[in-house]
Amino acid sequence: MVWGVTLFAVIIVVYGALAGTLGRWSITAPMIFVAAGLLLGSTGLNVIQLSMQTEGIKQLTEITLALLLFADASTLSFRQVREDAMLPARLLTVGILLTIALGTITALILFPVEGLAFAALSGAILAPTDAALGLPIFNNPAVPARVRRALNVESGLNDGIATPIVTLFLAFAAATEAQARSGGWLPTALAEIGLAVLAGAGIGMAGGWLFRLAARRGWTESAALQVGTLALGLAAYLGSLALGGNGFIAAFVGGIAFGNVMGRQAVDLIEPTEDLGMILSILVWGIFGALFVPLALHYTTDWRPVLYAILSLTVIRMAPVALAMRGAGFRRDTVALMGWFGPRGLASVVFTLMA
């Protein structure tokens, strides 16, 4: 295991030296580290031995996602979102619900023997997008700012919104059909979201107010505030969980609240949090390559999972987005781009580990 970790660290070093060149070839960090996990895992050199039951894997992936949500949201202008709220609202209501529904129907058609619970769980797990895997969209000035902002907000919130639905379908899969129809999930889901919003907003605003006061009075320094910002993101996530809320929504809402209290200063304070999230995400992609890719390759002998993966990345997202954007006044190519932007990332990995 020590040799495996050492080799993985060497791969990180080499990637750090060649990232620019690889980027020009459209080879991204997740590609590299998923491949590294596959190479070093049980189907490759077998120097990194992991299983679904390995302690700490689920916690690592969840904390990584929470930190990235908090960091992304901290640099998001609440004023801009408020002035143009309808676009992300369309994506986060009609868009994600239709995506889950269409993913469920497609899975049920392709895998009828597995049943409705499996189909619904697959649709929900693969609904959230990951903005971190679509950076070329956000770095391209040719893409309208409204579109980039809407996709960023959607990506930040849709994994949190999907969490109660994933939890419901997990219970559905684990229980009998009669037990799963009890209907008690809706109040629980609404309570989770409400508690998360309150916890995230309260912690984010309180932390921002304290940091502004401390900076104005000269009580602290920039490096200490950066460490405190990292802890604030963890506090929003863990505090919401302690209250029974959704940690991912709390992290994102906390980031929005913190960023709007701190203003432009939040961009500097959030850098260490972004850096840690990036480092942890490298580990998560390596774990994904070691654990899940071998399973995926095993099932490529059956055409149905391959077809479902292709449809999930295209039609299953693009059609709901097109319906959600009806009447928004966008050109067809813009709507097609918004639908095409559907990379699945850390949220789907976390939900799969939960399953």
Residue frames as qw, qx, qy, qz and C-alpha x, y, z in Angstrom:
[[0.000, 0.885, 0.465, 0.000, 0.00, 0.00, 0.00],
 [0.317, -0.769, 0.107, 0.545, 2.89, 2.37, 0.79],
 [0.374, -0.109, 0.606, 0.694, 4.38, 1.75, -2.64],
 [0.189, 0.630, 0.688, 0.307, 1.02, 2.43, -4.21],
 [0.128, -0.935, -0.247, 0.222, 0.62, 5.78, -2.46],
 [0.403, -0.558, 0.343, 0.639, 4.20, 6.67, -3.38],
 [0.343, 0.173, 0.688, 0.616, 3.59, 5.93, -7.06],
 [0.070, 0.816, 0.559, 0.131, 0.36, 7.93, -7.00],
 [0.258, -0.862, -0.018, 0.436, 2.27, 10.88, -5.49],
 [0.407, -0.269, 0.532, 0.692, 4.90, 10.58, -8.25],
 [0.251, 0.517, 0.690, 0.439, 2.11, 10.72, -10.86],
 [0.089, -0.927, -0.332, 0.148, 0.80, 13.90, -9.21],
 [0.370, -0.652, 0.263, 0.607, 4.32, 15.41, -9.42],
 [0.364, 0.046, 0.669, 0.647, 4.64, 14.52, -13.11],
 [0.130, 0.744, 0.617, 0.222, 1.19, 15.93, -13.84],
 [0.217, -0.884, -0.139, 0.391, 2.16, 19.14, -12.06],
 [0.349, -0.460, 0.448, 0.683, 5.11, 19.49, -14.42],
 [0.150, 0.077, 0.757, 0.631, 3.15, 18.71, -17.61],
 [0.231, 0.585, 0.665, -0.403, -0.33, 20.11, -16.87],
 [0.229, 0.667, -0.102, -0.701, -0.04, 22.92, -19.42],
 [0.132, 0.310, -0.795, -0.504, 1.02, 20.64, -22.25],
 [0.080, 0.255, 0.963, -0.036, -1.61, 18.05, -21.39],
 [0.246, 0.617, 0.449, -0.598, -4.26, 20.77, -21.25],
 [0.261, 0.532, -0.391, -0.705, -3.45, 21.81, -24.81],
 [0.217, 0.082, -0.917, -0.325, -4.18, 18.21, -25.81],
 [0.652, -0.296, -0.146, -0.683, -7.49, 18.32, -23.88],
 [0.673, -0.115, -0.703, 0.199, -6.19, 15.80, -21.34],
 [0.376, -0.725, 0.064, -0.573, -7.62, 16.84, -17.98],
 [0.126, -0.457, 0.748, -0.464, -6.62, 16.06, -14.41],
 [0.783, -0.060, 0.413, -0.461, -9.58, 13.69, -13.78],
 [0.867, 0.409, -0.252, -0.133, -8.56, 11.67, -16.87],
 [0.360, 0.569, -0.675, 0.301, -5.01, 11.32, -15.57],
 [0.230, -0.352, 0.728, -0.541, -5.89, 10.34, -12.02],
 [0.876, 0.071, 0.193, -0.436, -8.73, 7.99, -12.92],
 [0.805, 0.444, -0.393, 0.016, -6.25, 6.21, -15.18],
 [0.140, 0.529, -0.712, 0.439, -3.68, 6.23, -12.36],
 [0.612, -0.226, 0.525, -0.547, -6.18, 4.66, -9.96],
 [0.933, 0.241, -0.026, -0.265, -7.01, 1.99, -12.52],
 [0.605, 0.551, -0.544, 0.183, -3.32, 1.28, -13.14],
 [0.046, 0.436, -0.727, 0.529, -2.41, 1.04, -9.46],
 [0.703, -0.193, 0.279, -0.626, -5.60, -0.72, -8.33],
 [0.708, -0.146, 0.675, -0.145, -6.57, -4.36, -8.12],
 [0.821, 0.501, 0.274, -0.026, -6.97, -4.83, -11.89],
 [0.440, 0.831, -0.307, 0.147, -3.55, -3.26, -12.59],
 [0.384, 0.488, -0.668, 0.410, -0.40, -3.40, -10.49],
 [0.728, -0.506, -0.451, -0.102, -2.46, -4.09, -7.33],
 [0.467, 0.102, -0.445, 0.757, -0.32, -1.81, -5.18],
 [0.277, -0.134, 0.271, -0.912, -3.32, 0.18, -3.92],
 [0.247, -0.271, -0.928, -0.069, -5.90, -2.10, -2.32],
 [0.296, -0.003, 0.255, -0.920, -9.25, -0.46, -1.70],
 [0.081, -0.384, -0.907, -0.153, -12.79, -1.69, -1.24],
 [0.255, -0.643, -0.360, -0.626, -16.20, -0.08, -0.77],
 [0.680, -0.663, -0.312, 0.010, -15.82, -0.73, 2.95],
 [0.595, 0.138, -0.253, 0.750, -12.43, 0.98, 3.31],
 [0.292, -0.762, -0.434, 0.382, -12.80, 3.39, 6.21],
 [0.208, -0.613, 0.036, 0.761, -12.80, 7.06, 5.37],
 [0.265, 0.149, 0.639, 0.707, -13.46, 6.88, 1.61],
 [0.029, -0.736, -0.630, -0.246, -17.06, 8.07, 1.82],
 [0.307, -0.839, -0.210, 0.397, -16.17, 10.86, 4.29],
 [0.400, -0.325, 0.352, 0.781, -13.28, 12.01, 2.08],
 [0.178, 0.356, 0.646, 0.651, -15.45, 12.31, -1.01],
 [0.152, -0.822, -0.545, -0.063, -18.24, 14.13, 0.82],
 [0.366, -0.751, -0.051, 0.548, -15.92, 16.68, 2.45],
 [0.372, -0.087, 0.482, 0.789, -14.21, 17.27, -0.90],
 [0.067, 0.578, 0.641, 0.501, -17.52, 18.06, -2.57],
 [0.278, -0.856, -0.402, 0.167, -18.61, 20.32, 0.30],
 [0.414, -0.559, 0.123, 0.707, -15.39, 22.37, 0.20],
 [0.263, 0.104, 0.563, 0.776, -15.62, 22.85, -3.56],
 [0.065, -0.734, -0.622, -0.267, -19.26, 23.93, -3.29],
 [0.346, -0.824, -0.226, 0.387, -18.39, 26.47, -0.61],
 [0.402, -0.362, 0.314, 0.780, -15.44, 27.81, -2.61],
 [0.190, 0.352, 0.640, 0.656, -17.41, 28.13, -5.85],
 [0.154, -0.806, -0.555, -0.137, -20.32, 29.86, -4.15],
 [0.427, -0.659, -0.159, 0.598, -18.10, 32.31, -2.28],
 [0.225, -0.250, 0.358, 0.871, -17.13, 34.02, -5.51],
 [0.058, 0.512, 0.741, 0.431, -20.70, 34.15, -6.81],
 [0.070, -0.077, 0.124, -0.987, -22.37, 37.56, -6.73],
 [0.136, 0.449, 0.820, -0.327, -25.76, 37.31, -5.00],
 [0.265, 0.592, 0.081, -0.757, -26.84, 40.51, -6.74],
 [0.262, 0.336, -0.674, -0.603, -26.19, 39.01, -10.17],
 [0.064, -0.157, -0.985, -0.033, -27.97, 35.77, -9.27],
 [0.171, 0.524, 0.612, -0.568, -30.95, 37.69, -7.88],
 [0.296, 0.560, -0.144, -0.761, -31.22, 39.84, -11.00],
 [0.537, 0.341, -0.621, -0.458, -31.12, 36.82, -13.30],
 [0.434, -0.219, 0.799, -0.354, -32.57, 34.10, -11.09],
 [0.814, 0.281, 0.135, -0.490, -34.97, 32.65, -13.64],
 [0.612, 0.508, -0.589, -0.142, -32.33, 30.82, -15.67],
 [0.134, 0.270, -0.907, 0.295, -30.87, 28.72, -12.84],
 [0.538, 0.044, 0.536, -0.649, -34.38, 28.35, -11.42],
 [0.798, 0.347, -0.195, -0.453, -35.55, 26.76, -14.67],
 [0.533, 0.410, -0.738, 0.049, -32.58, 24.37, -14.65],
 [0.011, 0.213, -0.827, 0.521, -32.97, 23.51, -10.96],
 [0.589, 0.145, 0.488, -0.628, -36.69, 22.77, -11.15],
 [0.825, 0.442, 0.020, -0.352, -37.97, 21.68, -14.54],
 [0.466, 0.646, -0.603, -0.053, -34.50, 20.73, -15.79],
 [0.026, -0.380, 0.888, -0.260, -33.29, 18.45, -13.01],
 [0.633, 0.075, 0.593, -0.492, -36.68, 16.86, -12.33],
 [0.806, 0.492, -0.063, -0.323, -37.20, 15.98, -15.99],
 [0.343, 0.599, -0.723, 0.029, -33.61, 14.72, -16.19],
 [0.305, -0.221, 0.854, -0.359, -34.22, 12.36, -13.28],
 [0.739, 0.285, 0.388, -0.471, -37.55, 11.27, -14.76],
 [0.710, 0.591, -0.299, -0.237, -36.12, 10.65, -18.24],
 [0.146, 0.524, -0.827, 0.142, -33.11, 8.85, -16.75],
 [0.511, -0.069, 0.742, -0.428, -35.47, 6.66, -14.74],
 [0.796, 0.424, 0.162, -0.401, -37.64, 5.80, -17.75],
 [0.542, 0.638, -0.535, -0.116, -34.60, 5.04, -19.91],
 [0.065, -0.402, 0.878, -0.251, -33.06, 2.78, -17.25],
 [0.651, 0.092, 0.596, -0.462, -36.38, 1.01, -16.78],
 [0.782, 0.527, -0.096, -0.320, -36.59, 0.33, -20.52],
 [0.462, 0.605, -0.648, 0.044, -33.00, -0.89, -20.80],
 [0.174, 0.202, -0.890, 0.370, -32.95, -2.82, -17.51],
 [0.627, -0.349, -0.248, -0.651, -36.54, -3.98, -16.90],
 [0.775, -0.198, -0.589, 0.113, -35.49, -6.91, -14.71],
 [0.362, 0.105, -0.486, 0.789, -33.77, -4.59, -12.21],
 [0.208, -0.691, -0.673, 0.160, -37.03, -2.85, -11.36],
 [0.033, 0.907, 0.223, 0.355, -38.20, 0.69, -10.71],
 [0.548, -0.811, 0.052, 0.198, -36.04, 1.33, -7.62],
 [0.687, -0.170, 0.352, 0.612, -32.81, 0.62, -9.51],
 [0.378, 0.586, 0.416, 0.583, -33.94, 2.75, -12.45],
 [0.183, -0.946, -0.185, -0.194, -34.94, 5.70, -10.25],
 [0.638, -0.664, 0.159, 0.357, -31.70, 5.50, -8.27],
 [0.636, 0.096, 0.389, 0.659, -29.64, 5.48, -11.49],
 [0.197, 0.765, 0.363, 0.495, -31.52, 8.50, -12.82],
 [0.362, -0.928, -0.076, -0.039, -31.04, 10.48, -9.62],
 [0.718, -0.453, 0.224, 0.479, -27.36, 9.63, -9.18],
 [0.533, 0.124, 0.437, 0.713, -26.54, 10.76, -12.73],
 [0.124, 0.884, 0.422, 0.155, -28.59, 13.97, -12.72],
 [0.273, -0.903, 0.048, 0.329, -26.15, 16.45, -11.05],
 [0.665, 0.660, -0.092, 0.336, -23.48, 18.13, -13.15],
 [0.684, -0.513, 0.001, 0.518, -19.95, 19.13, -12.15],
 [0.264, 0.963, -0.030, -0.039, -18.77, 22.57, -13.22],
 [0.415, -0.705, 0.513, 0.260, -15.17, 21.72, -12.32],
 [0.627, 0.020, 0.700, 0.343, -15.07, 19.30, -15.27],
 [0.444, 0.709, 0.470, 0.281, -16.32, 21.92, -17.71],
 [0.336, -0.660, -0.008, 0.672, -13.86, 24.74, -17.13],
 [0.298, 0.067, 0.512, 0.803, -13.42, 25.45, -20.87],
 [0.035, -0.726, -0.610, -0.317, -17.04, 26.63, -20.91],
 [0.346, -0.871, -0.262, 0.231, -16.51, 29.06, -18.03],
 [0.453, -0.509, 0.251, 0.688, -13.18, 30.31, -19.38],
 [0.354, 0.311, 0.606, 0.640, -14.55, 30.97, -22.86],
 [0.068, 0.373, 0.183, -0.907, -15.56, 34.64, -23.28],
 [0.247, -0.031, -0.625, -0.740, -17.59, 33.68, -26.35],
 [0.316, -0.453, -0.834, -0.002, -20.11, 32.01, -24.03],
 [0.219, -0.704, -0.132, -0.663, -22.56, 34.64, -22.70],
 [0.035, 0.310, -0.664, 0.680, -21.98, 35.56, -19.06],
 [0.682, -0.159, 0.173, -0.692, -25.64, 34.82, -18.23],
 [0.906, 0.112, -0.363, -0.185, -25.25, 31.27, -19.51],
 [0.515, 0.305, -0.667, 0.445, -22.00, 30.65, -17.65],
 [0.220, -0.292, 0.513, -0.777, -23.47, 32.05, -14.44],
 [0.809, -0.089, 0.000, -0.581, -26.63, 29.96, -14.76],
 [0.859, 0.163, -0.485, 0.020, -24.66, 26.76, -15.36],
 [0.285, 0.346, -0.653, 0.610, -22.37, 27.55, -12.42],
 [0.467, -0.237, 0.392, -0.756, -25.30, 28.08, -10.04],
 [0.894, 0.026, -0.201, -0.399, -27.04, 24.98, -11.36],
 [0.717, 0.254, -0.609, 0.224, -23.93, 22.86, -10.88],
 [0.062, 0.336, -0.624, 0.703, -23.48, 24.17, -7.34],
 [0.530, -0.118, 0.385, -0.746, -27.04, 23.50, -6.23],
 [0.787, 0.095, -0.366, -0.487, -28.23, 20.51, -8.21],
 [0.516, 0.129, -0.819, 0.216, -26.20, 17.95, -6.27],
 [0.101, -0.027, 0.647, -0.755, -27.68, 19.24, -3.01],
 [0.640, 0.102, 0.018, -0.762, -31.17, 19.20, -4.46],
 [0.729, 0.172, -0.608, -0.263, -30.65, 15.66, -5.73],
 [0.111, 0.291, -0.848, 0.428, -29.47, 14.40, -2.33],
 [0.529, 0.012, 0.559, -0.638, -32.92, 13.95, -0.71],
 [0.808, 0.329, -0.165, -0.461, -34.16, 12.29, -3.91],
 [0.510, 0.391, -0.762, 0.077, -31.20, 9.90, -3.93],
 [0.163, -0.197, 0.789, -0.559, -31.86, 9.16, -0.26],
 [0.717, 0.147, 0.243, -0.636, -35.50, 8.38, -1.05],
 [0.813, 0.369, -0.359, -0.271, -34.63, 6.00, -3.87],
 [0.244, 0.386, -0.844, 0.282, -31.97, 4.32, -1.74],
 [0.427, -0.048, 0.673, -0.602, -34.67, 3.60, 0.84],
 [0.787, 0.314, -0.036, -0.530, -36.95, 2.45, -1.98],
 [0.622, 0.432, -0.649, -0.074, -34.29, 0.03, -3.21],
 [0.116, 0.281, -0.854, 0.423, -33.60, -1.33, 0.27],
 [0.435, 0.081, 0.616, -0.652, -37.19, -1.71, 1.39],
 [0.316, 0.379, 0.859, 0.137, -40.22, -3.50, 0.07],
 [0.044, 0.387, 0.450, 0.803, -42.46, -1.69, -2.38],
 [0.385, -0.740, -0.524, -0.170, -45.18, -1.27, 0.24],
 [0.543, -0.603, -0.199, 0.550, -42.76, 0.28, 2.73],
 [0.375, -0.028, 0.245, 0.894, -41.31, 2.61, 0.13],
 [0.068, -0.540, -0.513, -0.664, -44.75, 4.06, -0.59],
 [0.349, -0.570, -0.598, 0.443, -45.25, 5.35, 2.93],
 [0.155, 0.829, 0.279, 0.459, -44.77, 8.93, 1.67],
 [0.521, -0.804, -0.129, 0.256, -42.82, 10.16, 4.71],
 [0.675, 0.023, 0.157, 0.720, -39.86, 11.25, 2.60],
 [0.203, 0.726, 0.274, 0.597, -41.30, 14.58, 1.49],
 [0.397, -0.906, -0.046, -0.137, -41.49, 16.30, 4.92],
 [0.782, -0.430, 0.175, 0.415, -38.03, 14.94, 5.70],
 [0.597, 0.318, 0.286, 0.679, -36.58, 16.25, 2.43],
 [0.009, 0.850, 0.194, 0.490, -38.14, 19.70, 2.90],
 [0.599, -0.798, 0.019, 0.057, -36.88, 19.83, 6.49],
 [0.784, -0.151, 0.208, 0.565, -33.35, 18.91, 5.33],
 [0.402, 0.544, 0.257, 0.691, -33.36, 21.67, 2.74],
 [0.239, -0.893, -0.160, -0.345, -34.81, 24.25, 5.14],
 [0.714, -0.656, 0.078, 0.232, -32.33, 23.43, 7.89],
 [0.729, 0.069, 0.236, 0.638, -29.48, 23.50, 5.39],
 [0.219, 0.726, 0.216, 0.614, -30.44, 26.93, 4.08],
 [0.430, -0.881, -0.046, -0.192, -30.77, 28.34, 7.61],
 [0.798, -0.466, 0.155, 0.350, -27.54, 26.76, 8.85],
 [0.664, 0.247, 0.255, 0.658, -25.55, 27.70, 5.76],
 [0.094, 0.804, 0.179, 0.559, -26.82, 31.28, 5.62],
 [0.543, -0.836, -0.022, -0.078, -26.37, 31.79, 9.36],
 [0.793, -0.364, 0.195, 0.447, -22.84, 30.40, 9.51],
 [0.573, 0.399, 0.272, 0.662, -21.74, 32.11, 6.30],
 [0.028, -0.861, -0.144, -0.486, -23.08, 35.53, 7.33],
 [0.635, -0.770, 0.041, 0.044, -21.79, 35.26, 10.89],
 [0.796, -0.161, 0.216, 0.542, -18.34, 34.22, 9.68],
 [0.422, 0.567, 0.241, 0.665, -18.22, 37.00, 7.11],
 [0.252, -0.907, -0.100, -0.321, -19.30, 39.62, 9.65],
 [0.744, -0.616, 0.110, 0.233, -16.69, 38.42, 12.15],
 [0.735, 0.072, 0.248, 0.627, -13.91, 38.42, 9.55],
 [0.228, 0.744, 0.205, 0.594, -14.79, 41.92, 8.32],
 [0.451, -0.879, -0.015, -0.155, -14.84, 43.23, 11.87],
 [0.813, -0.412, 0.173, 0.373, -11.52, 41.54, 12.69],
 [0.624, 0.324, 0.242, 0.668, -9.85, 42.89, 9.54],
 [0.023, 0.848, 0.165, 0.503, -11.16, 46.41, 10.15],
 [0.552, -0.823, 0.091, -0.099, -9.97, 46.41, 13.77],
 [0.326, 0.695, -0.619, 0.166, -6.58, 44.91, 12.92],
 [0.747, -0.416, 0.431, -0.288, -7.13, 41.83, 15.07],
 [0.877, 0.046, 0.465, 0.111, -5.86, 39.35, 12.49],
 [0.038, -0.555, 0.577, 0.598, -3.91, 38.87, 9.27],
 [0.647, 0.358, -0.350, -0.575, -4.68, 37.53, 5.82],
 [0.370, 0.235, -0.898, -0.030, -3.13, 34.07, 6.29],
 [0.134, 0.092, 0.833, -0.529, -5.18, 33.45, 9.44],
 [0.555, 0.341, 0.165, -0.740, -8.36, 34.60, 7.70],
 [0.558, 0.332, -0.637, -0.415, -7.70, 32.13, 4.89],
 [0.195, 0.046, -0.954, 0.224, -7.45, 29.28, 7.40],
 [0.293, 0.237, 0.588, -0.716, -10.59, 30.54, 9.09],
 [0.579, 0.333, -0.222, -0.710, -12.43, 30.59, 5.76],
 [0.445, 0.173, -0.865, -0.154, -11.55, 26.94, 5.20],
 [0.041, -0.124, -0.868, 0.478, -12.88, 26.10, 8.65],
 [0.417, 0.266, 0.225, -0.840, -16.01, 28.13, 7.95],
 [0.594, 0.220, -0.552, -0.543, -16.81, 25.97, 4.93],
 [0.375, 0.002, -0.917, 0.135, -16.39, 22.83, 7.03],
 [0.126, 0.161, 0.636, -0.744, -18.52, 24.35, 9.79],
 [0.551, 0.216, -0.096, -0.800, -21.37, 25.05, 7.35],
 [0.614, 0.145, -0.713, -0.304, -21.26, 21.49, 6.03],
 [0.370, -0.041, -0.868, 0.328, -20.79, 19.67, 9.33],
 [0.188, 0.093, 0.469, -0.858, -23.06, 22.02, 11.28],
 [0.630, 0.102, -0.235, -0.733, -25.93, 21.36, 8.91],
 [0.611, 0.041, -0.786, -0.086, -25.39, 17.61, 9.19],
 [0.163, -0.031, -0.767, 0.620, -25.43, 17.89, 12.98],
 [0.378, 0.165, 0.287, -0.865, -28.79, 19.67, 12.78],
 [0.555, 0.315, 0.764, -0.095, -30.19, 17.07, 10.40],
 [0.436, 0.778, -0.007, -0.453, -29.88, 19.25, 7.29],
 [0.859, 0.439, 0.125, 0.232, -28.33, 18.69, 3.90],
 [0.569, -0.569, 0.167, 0.570, -24.62, 19.44, 4.17],
 [0.481, 0.188, 0.471, 0.715, -24.06, 20.16, 0.48],
 [0.021, 0.818, 0.409, 0.404, -26.80, 22.76, 0.23],
 [0.468, -0.852, -0.103, 0.212, -25.54, 24.34, 3.47],
 [0.613, -0.279, 0.280, 0.684, -22.01, 24.56, 2.07],
 [0.317, 0.426, 0.469, 0.706, -23.19, 26.28, -1.09],
 [0.194, -0.877, -0.351, -0.263, -25.62, 28.66, 0.67],
 [0.596, -0.700, -0.019, 0.393, -22.94, 29.40, 3.28],
 [0.556, -0.027, 0.327, 0.763, -20.50, 30.24, 0.50],
 [0.117, 0.673, 0.432, 0.588, -22.97, 32.63, -1.14],
 [0.397, -0.886, -0.239, -0.032, -23.68, 34.35, 2.20],
 [0.654, -0.507, 0.116, 0.549, -19.99, 34.60, 3.09],
 [0.497, 0.202, 0.389, 0.749, -19.02, 35.90, -0.34],
 [0.014, 0.763, 0.383, 0.521, -21.62, 38.63, -0.33],
 [0.498, -0.847, -0.120, 0.141, -20.67, 39.81, 3.16],
 [0.638, -0.430, 0.258, 0.584, -16.95, 39.84, 2.35],
 [0.400, 0.858, -0.065, -0.315, -17.26, 41.21, -1.18],
 [0.649, 0.658, -0.380, 0.034, -14.16, 41.12, -3.35],
 [0.198, -0.640, 0.699, -0.252, -12.00, 40.09, -0.40],
 [0.876, -0.064, 0.406, -0.253, -13.61, 36.64, -0.51],
 [0.807, 0.551, -0.214, -0.013, -11.74, 35.85, -3.74],
 [0.258, 0.637, -0.646, 0.333, -8.39, 36.03, -1.92],
 [0.489, -0.391, 0.616, -0.477, -9.58, 34.34, 1.26],
 [0.914, 0.102, 0.213, -0.329, -11.05, 31.35, -0.55],
 [0.509, 0.629, -0.577, -0.113, -7.86, 30.35, -2.40],
 [0.082, -0.367, 0.901, -0.216, -6.58, 27.81, 0.19],
 [0.662, 0.155, 0.577, -0.453, -10.04, 26.21, 0.35],
 [0.747, 0.569, -0.136, -0.315, -10.06, 25.85, -3.44],
 [0.294, 0.599, -0.745, 0.021, -6.53, 24.44, -3.38],
 [0.339, -0.196, 0.859, -0.330, -7.39, 21.86, -0.70],
 [0.752, 0.338, 0.349, -0.445, -10.56, 20.91, -2.56],
 [0.628, 0.630, -0.398, -0.224, -8.52, 20.41, -5.73],
 [0.067, 0.476, -0.864, 0.152, -5.97, 18.23, -3.92],
 [0.513, 0.009, 0.753, -0.413, -8.69, 16.11, -2.30],
 [0.759, 0.472, 0.074, -0.442, -10.49, 15.78, -5.63],
 [0.399, 0.571, -0.706, -0.127, -7.33, 14.25, -7.09],
 [0.177, -0.198, 0.920, -0.287, -7.51, 11.55, -4.43],
 [0.644, 0.287, 0.475, -0.528, -11.21, 11.02, -5.12],
 [0.687, 0.560, -0.280, -0.370, -10.60, 10.53, -8.84],
 [0.204, 0.449, -0.869, 0.046, -7.85, 8.05, -8.03],
 [0.395, 0.014, 0.811, -0.432, -10.24, 6.13, -5.76],
 [0.703, 0.450, 0.142, -0.531, -12.85, 6.23, -8.51],
 [0.535, 0.560, -0.584, -0.242, -10.39, 4.74, -10.97],
 [0.043, 0.312, -0.927, 0.205, -9.35, 2.01, -8.57],
 [0.368, 0.137, 0.784, -0.481, -12.84, 1.04, -7.40],
 [0.575, 0.512, 0.383, -0.512, -15.44, 1.83, -10.03],
 [0.408, 0.610, -0.474, -0.486, -13.74, 1.77, -13.43],
 [0.018, -0.203, 0.974, 0.098, -12.96, -1.98, -13.18],
 [0.392, 0.372, 0.760, -0.361, -16.65, -2.60, -12.54],
 [0.467, 0.678, 0.010, -0.568, -17.58, -0.41, -15.50],
 [0.237, 0.514, -0.735, -0.374, -15.14, -2.22, -17.79],
 [0.247, 0.002, 0.962, -0.118, -16.54, -5.55, -16.63],
 [0.442, 0.535, 0.628, -0.352, -19.99, -4.59, -17.85],
 [0.248, 0.587, -0.344, -0.689, -18.91, -3.27, -21.27],
 [0.098, -0.015, 0.951, 0.294, -19.61, -6.76, -22.62],
 [0.163, 0.639, 0.742, -0.119, -23.28, -5.76, -22.35],
 [0.229, 0.389, 0.330, 0.829, -24.33, -3.01, -24.78],
 [0.270, -0.790, -0.504, -0.220, -27.06, -1.67, -22.49],
 [0.486, -0.715, -0.153, 0.478, -24.90, 0.05, -19.82],
 [0.411, -0.095, 0.320, 0.848, -22.77, 1.61, -22.57],
 [0.014, 0.551, 0.552, 0.625, -25.87, 2.91, -24.35],
 [0.378, -0.821, -0.425, 0.050, -27.30, 4.23, -21.08],
 [0.507, -0.494, 0.008, 0.706, -24.05, 6.09, -20.33],
 [0.253, 0.147, 0.432, 0.853, -24.10, 7.73, -23.78],
 [0.172, -0.678, -0.566, -0.436, -27.77, 8.69, -23.46],
 [0.480, -0.723, -0.359, 0.343, -27.21, 10.03, -19.94],
 [0.410, -0.388, 0.127, 0.815, -24.56, 12.43, -21.22],
 [0.041, 0.081, 0.503, 0.859, -26.65, 13.56, -24.19],
 [0.315, -0.427, -0.584, -0.614, -30.38, 13.14, -24.70],
 [0.499, -0.549, -0.646, 0.179, -31.33, 12.51, -21.07],
 [0.294, -0.515, -0.227, 0.773, -29.96, 15.95, -20.15],
 [0.104, -0.043, 0.367, 0.924, -30.31, 17.89, -23.39],
 [0.206, -0.489, -0.701, -0.476, -34.03, 17.25, -23.90],
 [0.371, -0.715, -0.533, 0.258, -35.04, 18.41, -20.37],
 [0.305, -0.421, 0.000, 0.854, -32.83, 21.50, -20.63],
 [0.024, 0.183, 0.544, 0.818, -34.42, 22.36, -23.99],
 [0.303, -0.644, -0.662, -0.236, -37.88, 22.11, -22.40],
 [0.433, -0.634, -0.364, 0.528, -36.77, 24.10, -19.35],
 [0.261, -0.317, 0.163, 0.897, -35.45, 26.91, -21.57],
 [0.141, 0.551, 0.677, 0.467, -38.58, 27.25, -23.70],
 [0.116, -0.910, -0.353, -0.185, -39.62, 30.88, -23.76],
 [0.572, -0.618, -0.015, 0.540, -36.30, 32.12, -22.33],
 [0.312, 0.929, -0.044, -0.195, -35.42, 33.85, -25.61],
 [0.407, -0.560, 0.624, 0.363, -32.17, 31.98, -26.28],
 [0.546, 0.496, -0.523, -0.427, -31.01, 30.82, -29.69],
 [0.979, -0.016, -0.112, -0.171, -31.10, 27.11, -30.41],
 [0.695, 0.380, -0.475, 0.382, -27.33, 26.76, -30.36],
 [0.115, -0.515, 0.509, -0.680, -27.18, 28.39, -26.92],
 [0.817, -0.244, 0.201, -0.482, -29.83, 26.02, -25.58],
 [0.936, 0.210, -0.279, 0.042, -27.97, 23.10, -27.16],
 [0.378, 0.503, -0.558, 0.541, -24.76, 24.21, -25.43],
 [0.431, -0.436, 0.443, -0.654, -26.50, 24.43, -22.06],
 [0.945, -0.067, 0.063, -0.314, -27.88, 20.94, -22.55],
 [0.806, 0.383, -0.395, 0.218, -24.56, 19.58, -23.78],
 [0.065, 0.545, -0.597, 0.585, -22.88, 20.92, -20.63],
 [0.834, -0.370, -0.035, -0.408, -23.56, 17.91, -18.47],
 [0.474, 0.371, -0.754, 0.265, -20.33, 16.39, -17.10],
 [0.802, -0.537, -0.187, -0.183, -20.91, 14.10, -14.14],
 [0.342, 0.586, -0.551, 0.485, -18.36, 14.32, -11.36],
 [0.100, 0.223, -0.769, 0.590, -17.83, 14.26, -7.62],
 [0.584, -0.083, 0.289, -0.754, -21.52, 14.35, -6.72],
 [0.877, 0.140, -0.305, -0.344, -22.24, 11.18, -8.68],
 [0.518, 0.289, -0.741, 0.316, -19.20, 9.52, -7.12],
 [0.182, -0.205, 0.620, -0.735, -20.42, 10.46, -3.62],
 [0.748, 0.014, 0.094, -0.657, -23.95, 9.22, -4.33],
 [0.804, 0.221, -0.538, -0.120, -22.58, 5.94, -5.73],
 [0.286, 0.254, -0.773, 0.506, -20.54, 5.43, -2.56],
 [0.466, -0.118, 0.423, -0.768, -23.66, 6.10, -0.51],
 [0.854, 0.126, -0.187, -0.470, -25.45, 3.45, -2.56]]
